[in-house]
């Protein structure tokens, strides 16, 4: 779970020495340090809590290597610490967390700490409840498997596999939805999310390597015109394939959203896609003209071209709560989108900097080097951008949790936060979306059932 704390109450714990003296050192144990480590991650930009995060991490690493395992509880706690260190809360997806807890029999010994007393509820998670949880996980996974088959057929029926320039990333695109919007009743949102991911990947590669200037402008013109009463004229087969599937997907999503919203949102979805296409064209023009935009111009365009809009925004119409025109046009809604997308773009730029530089492409790292030559070298600039991405994440968390004056339904706000966690997982070590390093994680959520016979449950 993610807990957001006001910084000041945690200041006394910001140093190991201060923590040792608090309550006469009563709280100094691995469980408490683990909770403090999780809490400190909520405000990574706060200098005091950043120190707390560092020393608690060091403490946990030392405990992990030095503490003997003498009981089932010790074994469970060790694995909890391993998870916290490997998957910080901002990169921990719900379904992955559920699977880990099921496989590790986390209910064997359940402790709830209240003030100075630890209560143990030995029957709070019996073997029957554990079996029900496993059955539920596997039932949802079977639904995900059927949805993947539908999406595989959709790709073939729409000839997307014929576009040889495009990366085939259906598994990752669907996983990002299945690991966060996993409930059976959210099928429409998952399908929309996955199709948006597949199409934005195809279109990104189309503008990046697969299209001429004429083809780019032709696709934009077709979407801009949005005339469903005439037969479109295509300048190439690639444009025909992409526009046809894009048109059908927009109409399908609009029809489903009408059921949830009781009003037409198709025009808004068209605008979301049009904004993306125009931002991608602008980047392509910068590249072909070898121009160097200002950092401000780059970021203002890049958060849109990062292509999360067509994935997350249409899906918010399919989560259940009503979303009025005033809501989706509100500063709050647009700020959620901008914070999520800016953070993702910065993380992507950090991990893709060397590859994109070799290809002659600009991103925020290289632009910092061009415009701020006196502000240090590559490592310093990357650390600066990491800090900016962290601050965007914290702002997003605050906005999602804010209730006073909020006009966006909580379920819809959380979709932005869930995507931000996907992005942190993908870009935690490298460009995980481009590489195949996360396929084992994808398979664990989508294809590998949990079994009670697993050694870790015995």
N, C-alpha and C positions, 0 to 999 in steps of 0.2 A: 504493500500500500504506500501511497505517497502522502506525506504530511507536510503542510506548509506552515512554518512557524514565523512569528515576528522575530527579527534578528536579536533585539536586545535581551530577552530572557535567556538566550543561549550564550551570551557573551562570557559569563563566568566559566563555561565549559570549553572556551576557545583554546585553552592551553592545557596540556596534559597535567601540569602541576596544579592548575586551578581546579581541574576535574577531580584530582586526587583529594583535595582538601574539602570539596563540596560534600555536605552531609557526612563529614568525617571519613570520606573515602568509601562510604557504604555502597555507593553505586558502581564502584570500579570493578566491573566484571564484563565478560565478553558480550553478554546479552545487551547490557546497557550501552556499551561502546558501539555495538552494531546499530542500535536505534539512533544514537547520536550521529553516526556516520551517515545514515539514511537522511536524517533531518538536515544535516549540514549541506547536503547536495541540493537542497531546495533553493539556497541562496549562494551559489558559487561565486558571485561577484563581490559579496561582502568579505572584507579583508579578514575580520576576526573569524568568521565561519569558514573561510577558506583555510585558515590555519587549523581549525578544528577538523576539517575534512582530511587534511594531510596527516595530522597525528593519529586520528582514529584509524585511518587507512593503514598507517605504519603499525599501530598496535594490533590490528586484526591480522595483518600479514605475519607478525611475530607469533601471535597466538596460534595461527594456522600451522606454522612450522614447528612450534615448540610444545604445544599442549598434547598430552597423551589422550588417547580415546579409550575410556574405560566403561562406557555405557552406551546404550542406544541413543540417549539424549545428547551425549558428546558427539556421536556420529552425525546426528541430525543437525546440531548446531554448527559443526564444521562445514557441512554442505550449505547451510544458510549463509555462512560467511563467504564461502567460495562463490556462491551466486551473487551476493552483494558486490563483491570485488570484480567479478567478471561482467555482470549486467547491472550497472548503476541504474537507479530508478528512472532516469530520463531516457534510457535505452532498453527498458524492460517491457516487453509486450505481454499483455494479460494471459494469452493462451499459452505462451512459453512458460510463464510462471506457474500456471495451473498444472501443466504437464510435469514440470520438475517436482512440484509438491506431491502429486499423485505417485510418481515413480519412487519418491523417497519416503513414502509412508509418513508424511509430515504429521499425521494425526496420531501417531503412536504415543506421543507425549506432548500434550498441549498445555502451555503455561501462560497465564495472563497475569501481568504485573500491575497491581494497583497500589500507588504510593509505596509504602515500605513492605507490603505483604505480597507474597507470590501465591496465587491460588492455582491448584492443579485440578483439572476436570478430566479424569481418566476415561470417562465414558462419552465425552463430548463428540468424539468422532469414532464410532464403533466400526467394526469391519463391514457391517451392513451399509453404513453411510458411505464408507470408502468405496464399496462396490457400486453404489448408486452414482457416485461422482465419476467413477471410471466409465460406467455405462453412458452417462451423459456426455462425457468427453468424446467417446467413440461414436455415439449417435450423431453428434454435431459433425464429427470428422467424416462420417458417411455421407452427410448432406453436402459437405464441401467437395467430396469426391465426385458426386453427381453434378454439381455446379461446374467443376472443372471440365467434365466431359462435354457439357453444353458449350462451354467457352472454346474448347478445342474444335468442336463442330462449327461454331460461329466464325472462327478464324479461317477454316477451310472454305466454308460457304461464301465468305466474302473475299477470298483469294489473297488474304494478307500474307500468306506464306510465299506468294509469288514475288513479293517485293524483296529482292535479294539484298538490297542495301540496308534493310531494317533489322535491328536486333530482335530476337525472339525471346521475350521476357514475360510470358504469360504467368509462369509459376511465381515469380517475384511479385508481379502486379496483383495476383489473386491472394497470395500469402499476406500481403500488407493489409488487406481487408479482413481475411479470415482470422488473423492473429489478434484483431482488435474488435471487429464487428462480427463476433462469432455466433451469436444466438440464432437459432433456426428462423425466427420471424424477421430477421434482418437480411433475408436473401436478396431482395430487390436492391438494397443499398450495396451489398457486396458485389453483385453483378455489375451495377453501374460503376462502382469504384474500380473493379478489375478492367472493364472495358475502357474506361477512361485512361487507366494506366497503359494498356496495350496501345491505344490509339495515340496517346501523347508521345510514346516511345517511337512509334512508326513516323509520326509527323516531325519529331525532333530530328530523326535521321534523314528524313526527306529534305528538310531545310539545311541540314548540316552537310550531307554528302550526296544525296540522291536526286536533287532537282536542279534544273536551270532556273534563271531569274524569271523566265516566262512562265514556267510551271508553278513557281511559288506565287506569282501574282495572279495566275489563273485560278488557283485553289482559293485564294483570298477573295477574289471577285465572286466566285460561285457561292461562298458562304455569305458574303456581304449582300448579294442580290437575294438569296434565299427565296427563289421562285419555284414553288412546288407544282405549278400548273403548266410548266413547259419542259420540254426535253432539253437537258443541259448540253452544251457544246464543250467537249473536252479537248484540250490541246495535246494530251498524251494518255496512254493507257494507265500510267501511274496515277495521274490526277483523277482519272475515272474511278479507279479502285478506291482511292483514299476518300474522295468526296462521297461516293455512293455509300460506303460503310459509315462515314461520319454522319451523313444525312439521316440514314436509317436509325443509327444509335441515338441521335438527338431526339428524333421523333418518338422512339420507343421509351426513352427516359422521360420525355415530356408527358406521354400518355400515362405512365405509371405514377408520375408525380401528381397528376391531376386527381388520381384516386385518393392520395394522401392529403393533398392541399385544397381540393375543391376549387381550383382555379388553374388557368393555363400559365405555365412557367417556361414554355418552350422558347419564347423570345429571349428570356434571360440566359438560358443555356446556350443559345446561338451566340449571344454577346460574349459569353465566357470564352467560347472557342475562337471567336473572331479576335478578341483581345490577345489571345495566345498567338494566333497566326501572325498578327501584325508585329508583335514583339519579337517573334522569331525572324521575320523578314528584316527587321531593323538590325538584329545581330548579324544576319547574313550580309547585309549591306556594309556594316562596319568592317567585317572580315574581308570582303572583296575589295573594298576601297582602301584597306589597310589604314583606316583611321583609328585614332585613339580617343575615345570618349572620356569625359570627366568621370570621376568615381560616382558622383551623384547621379549623372545620367545613366551610367551602367547599372547601378543598383536599382534605380527606379524602373528600368526596363527588365532587368534580370530576374526580379522576384516574380514577374509575370511569365517570362520565358522559361522559368524553372518548371512550369507546366503542372503545378498542383491544382490550379483552379478547376480544370475539367474533371479531375478525380474527386476532389473533396466537396466542392460546392454543389454539384447536382445531387450527390449522395445525401446531403443534409436535408433535401426535400423528401427523402425516402426513409427517414428514421422514425417518423411518426408525428412529432409535434407540428402544429401549423406554423408556417413561415410566411408572414405577410410581405407585400412589396416594401413596406416601410422598414421591416426588419432586415431584409437582405440589402436594402439600400442604406442602412444605418452605419454610422462611423464605427460602432462596435464590431459589426459583422466584417466590415472591410479591414479593420485593424487585426482581427483574428487571422484573416487570410494573409495579410501582409507580413505579420510577425512570423507565422509558420513558414511562409515561402522564403522570406529573407534569411531566416536561420538556415533553412535547407540549402539555399543557394550558396551561402558562405561555407557551410560544411563541405558541400560538393566541390567548391572552388579550391579549398585547401587540399583535398585528396586528389583532385584531378589536375592540379597545377602543373606538375612536371610533364604529364602526358599532353596536356593542352598546349603548353609552351612549345613542346617539340613539334606540334602540329601547326604552330603559328597562330594560336587562338588566344584571345585576351580573357582574363578573368580578374576577380577582385585582387588576387595576390599580385599578379603581374602589373596591374594598373597602379597599385600602391607603390610598386618599385619604380614605375615611370614617374608618377606625380609627387611622391614623397621620398626622394632619393636620400634625404638627410635623416630619415627616421629609422635607420638601422638596416640590417641585411635581411635575407630571406627568413631566417628563423624568427627574428624579432617581429617581422610583419605577420608571419603565420600565427604567432602567439597573440598578437593584437587582434587579428580577425577571429581567432578562437574565442577570445574574451567577448567580442561583439556578438558572436553567435550565442554564447552563454547568456548574455544579457537579454537577447531577443527571446530565448527560451523562458527565462524567468518572467519577463513581461507577459508572455503568453500564458504561463501558469497563473499569474495573478488575475489576468482578464477572464480566464475560464472559471476561476473560483469566485470572482466578484459577483455578488448577488444584488447589491444596491444599485438601482438604476439600469440594470441589465435588461435588454429587450430580446436577446437571443436565447432560446430555450437551452437548458443545461445540456441535454443530450446532443444537441447540435454543436454547442461549443466544445464538447469533449472530443468530437470528431477531429477538430484541428489539433488538439493535444495528442490524440492517438497517432495521427500522421507524423507529428513531430518526433514521437518516440520511435516510429519506424525509421525515420531519417537518421536519428542518432545511432540506431543499430546498424543501418547500412553503411554509415560513414564513420564508424567508431575507429576503425583501423586503416581502412583504405576505401576505394570506391567499390563498396560491396554490391551495388546494383549492376555495375559493369562486369565484375568478376563472378566466379562461380563459388566463392568461398563460403557463402551462406546457404548453399543447397542442402546441407545436412540439417540446418535449422528449419528450412522450408519443409523438408520431408517429415520432420518430427511433428509438425503441426498438421500437415495435410494428408499424410499417407501412412504413418506408422501408429497403429492403435496402441493404447496403453493396456497392458495385461497384468492381472494380479499375480501371475506366476513369476513376474520379473523378480530377479534376485534381490533387488533393493527394497521390495515390499515384504520380504520374509524376515 
